[in-house]
Each structure stands twice: as structure tokens, then as C-alpha cells.
Amino acid sequence: MIALSQMSGRRREAVFSFPGWEKIMTVRLPLPLLALSAAALLSPAASAQDLDSLATATEQVDSGMALARGQIAASDLPGALGTLERVLLAHPENVPPRLLYASLLCRLDDRQGAELELGLLAGKAVADADWTGVEAACGAVTRPAAPPTRRSRR
């Protein structure tokens, strides 16, 4: 059990002590993170089977994208971000998951992060349909430069 031992109003942080570990471990959390931490403690833990199925789904681009789209449809944007991060770890050069990831960042008001992700796509072909989704979420953004076309020698 984690005990809240003190709250500092001036620094706006909470101090947690772990019974039996007071001399070893004390955690200070800014109050905005306190709400997130409490939600994590109160939510039911994911089962090992759930975690295994999530790991399996994100090994392949198509299944990971389908899972992320389902999470988006269920308004679980942070969950979709996490799913796409796992897909991109396995397939960093794949364009559609990076575009969907960038569009989610815009929807979560992280335009700077979205622009950084889009910058990683310079020189890669971007399908018009995928780009439309980015523009819908981000508004006017610079489309990554297309790969150079090869000229045939005659």
C-alpha cells in the first residue's frame, strides 16, 4: 500500500512513501501527475494474456494499424499512440503508421511533435489518402518532399 505522507502547497507536489521502504524510496509527484498516477493505481491491471495479444498485434503493421484505428474509434487516443509507437519500433520506415501517429499528435495538441514525425518522412512516398488524414487533424502542414524520380537513360 502506498501512503500519501505530505502535500506541499507551495511546490504543488505530493510525497509518497512506501511502507517499510521509507528510508529507501520516496517519490515526489507534481500534482498534475498525481491524478494520472491515481487513475493508474485504481484501474484494473491488464492481464498477461491482454499484454501478449497487444504485443502480437503490434508486430505486424496491418494488425497494429487496425488496433490503433479501433482505439481511435473508442476515443482512446493515448492508447492508440502507444500502439502506433510499438508498431513504429518494429517498422520505423513504414509511412502509414507514422502519418497516423503524427495526426494523433495534432489531435492531442502536440503539433511540434507531429511536425517532427513528418520530418522523418522526407524523401518517402506519401499516399494522397494518408496525407488527407494528416491535414484533417493538423490543418495546413508542409507535406514531406517526395522521393526523387529516376530518369531512364537512353
Secondary structure, DSSP 8 states (H G I E B T S, - for coil): --EEEEEETTTTEEEEE-TT-TTT-EEEEEHHHHHHHHHHHHS----HHHHHHHHHHTTSHHHHHHHHHHHHHTT-HHHHHHHHHHHHHH-TT-HHHHHHHHHHHHHTT-HHHHHHHHHTTTTS---HHHHHHHHHHH-S--------------
